Amino acid sequence: MNTAPRTSENSSHARPAQEIPLPGVPVRGSDSGKPIMALLDLLGRRWALRTIWELRDGPLAFRALQERCDGMSSSVLNQRLHELRAAGILDSGDDGYRLTGEGRRLLEAYPPINAWAERWAERVRDR
């Protein structure tokens, strides 16, 4: 799993390559190691939130999940699935990929975020 940071050999400074964010470890945009920063890094990756959302109603096979995500590339989907599984948000089985208990609890955070986004949209429209 994510034991040591990978570095980019093309950089003049050794910087971690994109890897699975972990609480207690510096992540993209933050050196604090705070758990919320690791979560925001993970969820801010392309298709991560959408992948979680599409699994809200139950398990999906790889191809079905890819179709629900507007045909995202298989390489990106594989990477997101790997990261979300490593974070304990998703699991896989004979019936496909599914949210874990922790993944379901994370999904419960979506409605308040959506409510905030709707209020934001109203403020923008009212300008």
Buried (B, 14 or more C-beta within 10 A) or exposed (E): EEEEEEEEEEEEEEEBEEBBBBEEBBBBEBEEEBEEBBBBBBBEBEBBBBBBEBBEEEBBEBEEBBEBBEEBEEEBBEBBBEBBBBBEBBBEEEEBBBBBEEBBEBBEEEEEEEEEEEEEEEEEEEE
